[in-house]
């Protein structure tokens, strides 16, 4: 596989992802909150940034767009439904569209709920999906602009992916999400084991993501919800946890 993915931790808990195709020398930045650490990380690796892909309009996902674009001349792709809120967009995409890096195709999925126009990028041939703030390790995004019904649909759709699919989200929320998951399902051995692994990973100062769809099926209360009503109750409980 020619695809290399690097994590750039920024702000307090954001992750920006650098996706590099070594064959063609292209590099895509996913959701740059800020510019300088991202530009430095790319330069350190000798990677030329050619694109930015945004999943949604929130400032901690697009804040670095303008400066990275100015520094590299890269093209910015993002959600068509949120074009009015992302003034740096060159390419507007929605469900059924395709973004490409080298010879790899990323299917665009509409996954509204956290924001009204939130999208994800699914590279099926690489077994990778970039989900922004929709799916987290053992959690899901807050329902700022959408509904529990939309988030339930998203969770069901993600759950249908191959269990080995690697999920790249945009925040390090795993410890707090895991505490909530354990409170909701205290006898779940998979969650208990995962929390031990998470504690060890964080103690080493390492990110707990990417996660996998299989791991989320076993430990994520939102993906395991059996109805819209159950997901709504869980989300409300998590908001107040």
N, C-alpha and C positions, 0 to 999 in steps of 0.2 A: 504494500500500500504506500503510495507516494505522499499521503496526507500526514502532516505533522501538526499537532495542536499544542499550543503553549498557553499557560495560565499567567495572567498579569493581575495580581491583587492590587486594587486601588481603593481610595477612600477608606471607610471603616470596615466594610465587609463585601464590597463589590468585586466580581471577577470579570475581567475583560479577556476574551479569547482571541488568540492569534491562530489562524488556520492557514497553513502553508502547503502548497503543492510543489514539491521539490522538482518535479519533471519540467513544469513550465515556469517555475520561479515566481508564482503569484502568491500573495498573502492577503487574506481577508481579515479585517478586524470586526469582531462581533461586539456590539454595544459598548463603544468607548465612552466611559463616564468622563474621562479627562484625557488629555493628549500626551503630555510629556512622558509619563512612565511607559506608555504604549509605544511611542516613537523610539524611546530608549531600548525597550525590550526587542523590538524588531531590528534595530541597528546592531544590537549586541549579537544577534543571530545571523546577521547578514541577509535579512529578509526584506524585500521591497514591498511595501504596502501598496496594493493596487485597488482594493475595494474596502468599503465599510458596509456591513449589514446590520441594520437596526431591527429590533423586534417590536419596540413601542416607543412612544414619545417622551417618556419620563426623563428629566434632565440627567439623572445618573446613568442613562443609557445612550444619550446623544450629545452630552456636554462636550465631548472631545471631537465631534465631527468636523467643525469648521477649521480648527487648528491642524488636524491631521490632513484634511483635504488641502489646506493651503500649503502644507509642508511637502506633500507627496503627489498632489494632482489626482488623487484616487477618486473613484466613483462611489457615490453613496446610494445604497438601495434600502428601502424601508416600506412600511405599511401604507398602501394607497389611502386607506380610510383615515390615516392620521397625518396626511401630507400637509394639512393646514397648520400642524403643530411642530413640524420638523422642516425648518426652512432650508436645510442643506441637501435635501433629497434630489438625486438625479434620476433615479429609477423608482417607480412606484409599483408595488406588487401586492397581490392578494391571492386567495385560495386558487390553486390550479396553475399559478405562474411558476416559473423556474428561474432560479439564480444559479450561476455556474462559477466554479473555480477550476481552471484548467479543463480537464475532461470530465470533471465531476459535476453532477446535477444535484441541486438542492430544491426539493419540492417545497413550495410555500403553503403552509397551512394557516387558515384563519382560526385563531384560538382566543376569542374575546372572553373577557370576564374581569381580568385585572385592569385592563383598559379596553375601550370599545373596539379598537382596531388592532389589537395585539396579534402578531403572527409568530410562527415558528419556522425553522428551516431544517428540513429532513433530508439528509444525504443517505439514501437507502443503500447505495453501493458500498458506502463506508461504514454503515451501521452506526450512524451518528445523528443526533438531533439537538439543535440549539433552541431552547425553550424560553429564554428570557426570564420573566417573572411569573410564568404560568404554572410550571411544575418545579418543585424544589425537592431536595432529598428529604423524604418523610413529610413533605408539606405541599402547599399550593399557594399561589399569590392571593393577596387580599382582593376582595371584590369592590374595587374602587369605582368602576364605571359599568360593570356588568352584573350578571345574576348567577345564583347558585346553579340554575339550570344549564347555563352556558359552561360553567366550570365542570359540572358533572359530565357533560358531553365531551369536554376536553379530556378529562381523566379516563373516560371509557375509551376514547380514541387512542390515547397514549398506551393504555393497557393492552391494546391489540397488537402493538409492535412486538417484534421478536424480543425475547427476554434478554438477549445479549446486547441489545441496542444501548449505546452509551448516551447518557443524557447530560448535556452541558447547560447548567442554569447559571444565573448571574449573581448569586449571593451565597455567602457562607452562613446559612441559617440552620445547619444540620443539628447542632447540639440542642438548640431551643425547640426545633421541630420534633426532635427525638424524645425530648422530655414530655412534650404534649402527647405524642403517639403512645408512649409508655403509660401515661396517665389514663388514656382512653382504652388501652388494651394491655393491662399490666401482666397478663399471663402469656403474652406472645413471646415465645422464645427467640424468634428471629429478630424482634426489636431489641430484646435484652442483649443478644449477642452483638447486634449492630452498634448499640450504644457503647459497648466495651471497645469495639473497633474504632469508633469515632473519637472516643476519649484518648486513645493511644495515638491516633493520627494527629489530633489537635495538639497533643503534648509534644509531638515532634515538629510542630509549626507548619504542618502540611495541610493542603486543602482536602476536604472530604468529598469533593466532586471532581470528575464526573461520577455519577451514579449509573445504575443500569435499570432498565424497565423491570427486569426480573426481581431486583432488590426492592424496587418500589411496590411491586405487586404484593410482596411479602410483608412490607413494613410501613407503607404510607397509608394513613387512615383515610385520606381523601380519595386515593385511588381504589381503596377497598370499600368505600361507601356503596351501599346497594340501592340508593335512591337519591333523588334530588333533595328530598326533605332531610335525609341523614347527612348529606354533605353540607346543607345549609346550617344544620345544628352544630356540626363539627366546626365549620368556619366561624360561626358566632362564638363558640366556646374558645376557639384558638385566639380570636381577637381579644378576648378578655382573660386569657390564661396568664 
